[in-house]
Protein backbone atom coordinates (compact mmCIF):
# COMPACT_ATOMS: atom_id res chain seq x y z
CA UNK A 1 0.00 0.00 0.00
CA UNK A 2 2.89 2.31 0.67
CA UNK A 3 4.07 1.76 -2.92
CA UNK A 4 0.53 2.53 -4.24
CA UNK A 5 0.34 5.87 -2.36
CA UNK A 6 3.82 6.80 -3.52
CA UNK A 7 2.79 6.16 -7.17
CA UNK A 8 -0.32 8.34 -6.88
CA UNK A 9 1.65 11.18 -5.33
CA UNK A 10 4.29 10.93 -8.04
CA UNK A 11 1.60 11.12 -10.77
CA UNK A 12 -0.02 14.17 -9.16
CA UNK A 13 3.37 15.87 -8.87
CA UNK A 14 4.13 15.23 -12.55
CA UNK A 15 0.75 16.66 -13.65
CA UNK A 16 1.21 19.78 -11.57
CA UNK A 17 4.71 20.33 -12.90
CA UNK A 18 3.53 19.79 -16.46
CA UNK A 19 0.66 22.27 -16.21
CA UNK A 20 2.85 24.93 -14.74
CA UNK A 21 5.62 24.59 -17.30
CA UNK A 22 3.30 24.53 -20.30
CA UNK A 23 4.75 21.36 -21.77
CA UNK A 24 2.47 18.96 -23.62
CA UNK A 25 1.90 15.99 -21.45
CA UNK A 26 2.39 12.56 -22.68
CA UNK A 27 0.36 9.92 -20.93
CA UNK A 28 2.73 9.07 -18.11
CA UNK A 29 -0.22 8.06 -16.03
CA UNK A 30 -0.60 4.95 -18.09
CA UNK A 31 3.07 4.21 -17.53
CA UNK A 32 2.71 4.65 -13.82
CA UNK A 33 -0.63 2.83 -13.69
CA UNK A 34 0.91 -0.36 -14.96
CA UNK A 35 3.03 -1.10 -11.90
CA UNK A 36 0.16 0.01 -9.67
CA UNK A 37 -2.18 -2.37 -11.45
CA UNK A 38 0.36 -5.15 -11.28
CA UNK A 39 0.98 -4.65 -7.58
CA UNK A 40 -2.70 -4.33 -6.76
CA UNK A 41 -3.30 -7.76 -8.27
CA UNK A 42 -0.36 -9.39 -6.42
CA UNK A 43 -1.33 -8.03 -3.02
CA UNK A 44 -4.76 -9.67 -2.78
CA UNK A 45 -3.26 -12.95 -3.94
CA UNK A 46 -0.77 -12.87 -1.08
CA UNK A 47 -3.40 -11.83 1.39
CA UNK A 48 -5.80 -14.49 0.19
CA UNK A 49 -3.12 -17.10 0.56
CA UNK A 50 -2.50 -15.94 4.12
CA UNK A 51 -6.21 -16.01 4.90
CA UNK A 52 -6.57 -19.47 3.47
CA UNK A 53 -3.74 -20.70 5.64
CA UNK A 54 -5.23 -19.04 8.71
CA UNK A 55 -8.67 -20.55 8.00
CA UNK A 56 -7.44 -24.11 7.61
CA UNK A 57 -9.08 -26.46 10.14
CA UNK A 58 -7.16 -27.52 13.23
CA UNK A 59 -7.04 -31.04 11.95
CA UNK A 60 -4.93 -29.94 9.01
CA UNK A 61 -2.40 -28.48 11.45
CA UNK A 62 -2.35 -31.70 13.38
CA UNK A 63 -1.84 -33.68 10.23
CA UNK A 64 1.35 -31.75 9.52
CA UNK A 65 2.82 -32.85 12.84
CA UNK A 66 5.00 -35.99 12.88
CA UNK A 67 3.34 -39.17 14.05
CA UNK A 68 4.10 -40.33 17.56
CA UNK A 69 6.66 -43.14 17.56
CA UNK A 70 5.10 -46.55 17.72
CA UNK A 71 6.63 -49.41 19.70
CA UNK A 72 8.40 -51.81 17.44
CA UNK A 73 8.88 -55.46 18.02
CA UNK A 74 12.39 -56.18 19.14
CA UNK A 75 14.38 -58.03 16.57
CA UNK A 76 16.64 -59.59 19.16
CA UNK A 77 15.50 -62.86 20.63
CA UNK A 78 15.18 -63.27 24.37
CA UNK A 79 18.19 -65.22 25.68
CA UNK A 80 17.39 -68.70 26.90
CA UNK A 81 17.34 -69.02 30.69
CA UNK A 82 20.32 -70.74 32.22
CA UNK A 83 19.89 -74.16 33.65
CA UNK A 84 19.05 -74.08 37.32
CA UNK A 85 18.49 -76.61 40.04
CA UNK A 86 15.07 -78.25 39.98
CA UNK A 87 13.37 -78.74 43.35
CA UNK A 88 13.19 -82.15 44.97
CA UNK A 89 9.93 -83.54 46.32
CA UNK A 90 11.09 -86.30 48.68
CA UNK A 91 13.44 -86.37 51.68
CA UNK A 92 16.33 -83.95 51.31
CA UNK A 93 20.06 -84.33 51.76
CA UNK A 94 21.72 -82.17 54.41
CA UNK A 95 25.16 -80.60 54.42
CA UNK A 96 26.21 -82.77 57.34
CA UNK A 97 25.15 -86.16 58.68
CA UNK A 98 24.43 -85.98 62.42
CA UNK A 99 26.62 -82.87 62.47
CA UNK A 100 29.77 -85.02 62.37
CA UNK A 101 30.12 -86.29 58.78
CA UNK A 102 30.58 -83.85 55.86
CA UNK A 103 27.91 -84.31 53.21
CA UNK A 104 28.44 -81.32 50.94
CA UNK A 105 28.65 -83.19 47.64
CA UNK A 106 25.45 -85.19 48.02
CA UNK A 107 22.52 -84.27 45.78
CA UNK A 108 18.92 -85.06 46.72
CA UNK A 109 16.93 -87.51 44.60
CA UNK A 110 15.38 -86.23 41.34
CA UNK A 111 17.30 -82.96 41.46
CA UNK A 112 18.87 -81.83 38.17
CA UNK A 113 21.85 -79.53 38.44
CA UNK A 114 23.93 -77.66 35.85
CA UNK A 115 27.50 -78.83 35.28
CA UNK A 116 29.98 -78.01 38.02
CA UNK A 117 32.61 -75.39 37.33
CA UNK A 118 36.20 -75.62 38.51
CA UNK A 119 35.39 -73.08 41.20
CA UNK A 120 32.49 -75.23 42.46
CA UNK A 121 34.67 -78.34 42.52
CA UNK A 122 37.25 -76.48 44.56
CA UNK A 123 34.57 -75.31 47.00
CA UNK A 124 33.35 -78.89 47.46
CA UNK A 125 36.92 -79.90 48.30
CA UNK A 126 37.25 -77.08 50.85
CA UNK A 127 33.91 -77.86 52.52
CA UNK A 128 34.58 -81.59 52.78
CA UNK A 129 38.11 -81.03 54.10
CA UNK A 130 37.95 -78.01 56.42
CA UNK A 131 34.39 -77.83 57.70
CA UNK A 132 34.17 -78.40 61.45
CA UNK A 133 32.50 -81.76 60.79
CA UNK A 134 35.61 -82.91 58.91
CA UNK A 135 37.70 -82.42 62.06
CA UNK A 136 35.17 -84.42 64.09
CA UNK A 137 35.15 -87.22 61.52
CA UNK A 138 38.96 -87.41 61.51
CA UNK A 139 38.97 -87.50 65.31
CA UNK A 140 36.66 -90.54 65.29
CA UNK A 141 38.66 -92.36 62.61
CA UNK A 142 41.93 -91.62 64.43
CA UNK A 143 40.53 -93.08 67.65
CA UNK A 144 39.47 -96.26 65.85
CA UNK A 145 42.90 -96.55 64.18
CA UNK A 146 44.66 -96.20 67.51
CA UNK A 147 42.34 -98.73 69.12
CA UNK A 148 43.19 -101.27 66.41
CA UNK A 149 46.89 -100.28 66.53
CA UNK A 150 46.93 -100.06 62.75
CA UNK A 151 50.26 -98.18 62.87
CA UNK A 152 52.47 -99.65 65.64
CA UNK A 153 55.15 -97.05 64.93
CA UNK A 154 52.79 -94.35 66.21
CA UNK A 155 52.61 -95.97 69.65
CA UNK A 156 49.74 -95.09 71.99
CA UNK A 157 48.63 -92.46 74.46
CA UNK A 158 48.19 -88.80 73.70
CA UNK A 159 51.35 -88.51 71.52
CA UNK A 160 50.29 -91.63 69.60
CA UNK A 161 46.76 -90.29 69.08
CA UNK A 162 48.18 -86.98 67.85
CA UNK A 163 50.23 -88.87 65.25
CA UNK A 164 47.17 -90.83 64.15
CA UNK A 165 45.16 -87.65 63.96
CA UNK A 166 47.40 -85.55 61.76
CA UNK A 167 48.15 -88.49 59.47
CA UNK A 168 44.42 -89.18 59.10
CA UNK A 169 43.73 -85.50 58.51
CA UNK A 170 46.42 -85.38 55.80
CA UNK A 171 44.99 -88.55 54.20
CA UNK A 172 41.51 -87.04 54.17
CA UNK A 173 42.68 -83.72 52.75
CA UNK A 174 44.85 -85.00 49.91
CA UNK A 175 42.22 -87.66 49.13
CA UNK A 176 39.54 -84.98 48.75
CA UNK A 177 41.91 -82.80 46.75
CA UNK A 178 42.47 -85.58 44.23
CA UNK A 179 38.96 -87.05 44.03
CA UNK A 180 36.89 -83.85 44.24
CA UNK A 181 39.01 -81.24 42.49
CA UNK A 182 42.18 -82.11 40.55
CA UNK A 183 41.17 -85.35 38.83
CA UNK A 184 37.52 -84.32 38.16
CA UNK A 185 38.75 -81.07 36.66
CA UNK A 186 41.12 -82.94 34.34
CA UNK A 187 38.62 -85.70 33.42
CA UNK A 188 35.61 -83.32 33.31
CA UNK A 189 33.64 -85.40 35.77
CA UNK A 190 31.01 -84.39 38.28
CA UNK A 191 32.32 -85.32 41.77
CA UNK A 192 28.89 -85.09 43.42
CA UNK A 193 26.90 -88.09 44.65
CA UNK A 194 23.41 -88.19 43.11
CA UNK A 195 20.98 -89.95 45.43
CA UNK A 196 18.75 -92.55 43.75
CA UNK A 197 16.01 -92.31 46.39
CA UNK A 198 13.68 -94.88 44.75
CA UNK A 199 13.37 -98.65 44.76
CA UNK A 200 14.06 -101.33 47.32
CA UNK A 201 16.92 -101.56 49.80
CA UNK A 202 19.00 -103.95 47.69
CA UNK A 203 18.55 -101.92 44.51
CA UNK A 204 19.60 -98.70 46.17
CA UNK A 205 22.51 -100.37 47.97
CA UNK A 206 23.90 -101.75 44.72
CA UNK A 207 23.47 -98.35 43.10
CA UNK A 208 25.35 -96.53 45.86
CA UNK A 209 28.31 -98.90 45.80
CA UNK A 210 28.41 -98.88 41.99
CA UNK A 211 29.05 -95.12 42.11
CA UNK A 212 32.63 -96.03 43.00
CA UNK A 213 33.22 -97.10 39.41
CA UNK A 214 30.47 -95.19 37.56
CA UNK A 215 29.80 -91.47 37.82
CA UNK A 216 28.54 -88.60 35.65
CA UNK A 217 30.50 -86.31 33.41
CA UNK A 218 29.89 -82.59 33.21
CA UNK A 219 27.06 -83.18 30.72
CA UNK A 220 25.23 -85.69 32.94
CA UNK A 221 26.25 -88.79 30.98
CA UNK A 222 27.52 -91.97 32.63
CA UNK A 223 31.30 -92.34 32.61
CA UNK A 224 33.95 -94.41 34.43
CA UNK A 225 34.77 -92.89 37.80
CA UNK A 226 38.40 -91.96 37.25
CA UNK A 227 38.10 -89.43 40.06
CA UNK A 228 37.50 -92.15 42.64
CA UNK A 229 39.90 -94.83 41.45
CA UNK A 230 42.75 -92.77 40.03
CA UNK A 231 42.29 -89.97 42.57
CA UNK A 232 42.55 -92.21 45.62
CA UNK A 233 45.50 -94.06 44.07
CA UNK A 234 47.31 -90.75 43.60
CA UNK A 235 46.46 -89.73 47.17
CA UNK A 236 47.87 -93.00 48.50
CA UNK A 237 51.07 -92.31 46.61
CA UNK A 238 51.31 -88.79 48.03
CA UNK A 239 50.89 -90.19 51.56
CA UNK A 240 54.28 -91.89 51.23
CA UNK A 241 55.80 -88.45 51.71
CA UNK A 242 54.77 -88.33 55.38
CA UNK A 243 54.35 -91.95 56.52
CA UNK A 244 57.23 -93.81 58.22
CA UNK A 245 59.57 -95.72 55.92
CA UNK A 246 58.11 -99.17 56.83
CA UNK A 247 54.74 -97.94 55.50
CA UNK A 248 56.07 -96.79 52.14
CA UNK A 249 56.07 -100.16 50.45
CA UNK A 250 53.87 -101.06 47.52
CA UNK A 251 51.79 -103.27 49.81
CA UNK A 252 51.17 -100.56 52.38
CA UNK A 253 50.42 -98.03 49.67
CA UNK A 254 47.95 -100.41 48.03
CA UNK A 255 46.28 -101.06 51.38
CA UNK A 256 45.75 -97.37 51.98
CA UNK A 257 44.35 -97.06 48.45
CA UNK A 258 41.89 -99.92 48.97
CA UNK A 259 40.97 -98.67 52.44
CA UNK A 260 40.10 -95.22 51.16
CA UNK A 261 37.98 -96.62 48.31
CA UNK A 262 36.19 -98.87 50.81
CA UNK A 263 35.50 -95.93 53.13
CA UNK A 264 34.05 -94.00 50.18
CA UNK A 265 31.82 -96.97 49.31
CA UNK A 266 30.49 -97.12 52.88
CA UNK A 267 30.05 -93.34 52.78
CA UNK A 268 27.95 -93.62 49.60
CA UNK A 269 25.76 -96.24 51.26
CA UNK A 270 25.14 -93.97 54.25
CA UNK A 271 24.47 -90.97 51.98
CA UNK A 272 21.92 -92.91 49.93
CA UNK A 273 19.71 -93.74 52.92
CA UNK A 274 20.45 -90.73 55.11
CA UNK A 275 17.50 -88.58 53.86
CA UNK A 276 15.06 -91.38 54.70
CA UNK A 277 16.65 -92.05 58.10
CA UNK A 278 16.67 -88.35 58.94
CA UNK A 279 13.00 -87.99 57.98
CA UNK A 280 11.72 -91.18 59.66
CA UNK A 281 13.86 -91.30 62.81
CA UNK A 282 14.95 -87.71 63.48
CA UNK A 283 12.02 -85.91 61.78
CA UNK A 284 14.46 -83.89 59.62
CA UNK A 285 16.15 -82.52 62.73
CA UNK A 286 19.65 -83.09 61.40
ABEGO torsion letter per residue (X at the ends): XAAAAAAAAAAAAAAAAAAAAGBBBBBAAAAAAAAAAAAAAAAAAAAAAAAAAAABBAAAAAAABBBBBBBBBBABBBBBBBBBBBBBABBBBBABBGGABBAAABBBBGBBBBBBBAAAAAAAAAAAAABAAAAAAAAAAAAAAAAAGABAAAEBEAAAAAAAAAAAAAAAAAAAAAAAAAAAAAAGBBABBBBAGBEBAAAAAAAAAAAAABBBBAAGBBBBBAAAAAAAAAAAAAAAAABBAAAABAAAAAAAAAAAAAAAAAAAAAAAAAAAAAAAAAGGAX
